[in-house]
Amino acid sequence: DPDSLDLKLKLADVYLKYGNIEIGEQLALEAIELDPNNAECHYIMGKVFQQKDMVDDALDSYKLALTFPHHNNNIYFNIGIMYEKKKEFKDAVHSYK
C-alpha cells in the first residue's frame, strides 16, 4: 500500500541514508500528515533537519518525538550530536547518558 505509514517512514530513512534529502523530507512530511502523534515520524523529520544542518529544527523534532510513546532511543544520541554542533557540550553529555 503506497499510503502505508511504515512504508513511508522506511523509504524516507533509506532516501536520507543515500543523501536524497528532498524525497526523504517529502516522505517524512507525508508520514506526519498520516499520523502527527507518531514518534517515528518526528524522529525521521529530525534526521531530515539534521542533514540540512538545521540544528534548532532538528532538536525541536527530536524533542517532540520524545513526547510520544514508543520513541526510538537513538533520538537521545542525535540530540547529543545537535547540542555538540551548537557547542552546548553539557547538554550533549546529558543526552548521551
Solvent accessible surface area in square Angstrom, and as a share of the most:
residue,aa,sasa,rsa
1,D,127,0.66
2,P,108,0.68
3,D,92,0.48
4,S,35,0.23
5,L,38,0.19
6,D,88,0.45
7,L,72,0.36
8,K,19,0.08
9,L,13,0.06
10,K,135,0.57
11,L,68,0.34
12,A,0,0.00
13,D,30,0.15
14,V,73,0.42
15,Y,74,0.28
16,L,2,0.01
17,K,141,0.60
18,Y,183,0.69
19,G,53,0.51
20,N,58,0.30
21,I,46,0.24
22,E,144,0.64
23,I,73,0.37
24,G,0,0.00
25,E,36,0.16
26,Q,93,0.41
27,L,23,0.11
28,A,0,0.00
29,L,83,0.41
30,E,56,0.25
31,A,0,0.00
32,I,34,0.17
33,E,151,0.68
34,L,90,0.45
35,D,48,0.25
36,P,72,0.45
37,N,103,0.53
38,N,36,0.19
39,A,5,0.04
40,E,55,0.25
41,C,0,0.00
42,H,16,0.07
43,Y,12,0.05
44,I,3,0.01
45,M,9,0.04
46,G,0,0.00
47,K,37,0.16
48,V,0,0.00
49,F,37,0.15
50,Q,38,0.17
51,Q,78,0.35
52,K,84,0.36
53,D,93,0.48
54,M,74,0.33
55,V,26,0.15
56,D,83,0.43
57,D,53,0.28
58,A,0,0.00
59,L,8,0.04
60,D,90,0.47
61,S,12,0.08
62,Y,0,0.00
63,K,91,0.39
64,L,76,0.38
65,A,0,0.00
66,L,47,0.23
67,T,97,0.57
68,F,35,0.15
69,P,99,0.63
70,H,179,0.80
71,H,58,0.26
72,N,41,0.21
73,N,111,0.57
74,N,84,0.43
75,I,0,0.00
76,Y,85,0.32
77,F,116,0.48
78,N,16,0.08
79,I,8,0.04
80,G,0,0.00
81,I,47,0.24
82,M,0,0.00
83,Y,27,0.10
84,E,74,0.33
85,K,104,0.44
86,K,74,0.31
87,K,149,0.63
88,E,66,0.29
89,F,116,0.48
90,K,177,0.75
91,D,62,0.32
92,A,2,0.01
93,V,83,0.48
94,H,141,0.63
95,S,11,0.07
96,Y,87,0.33
97,K,185,0.79
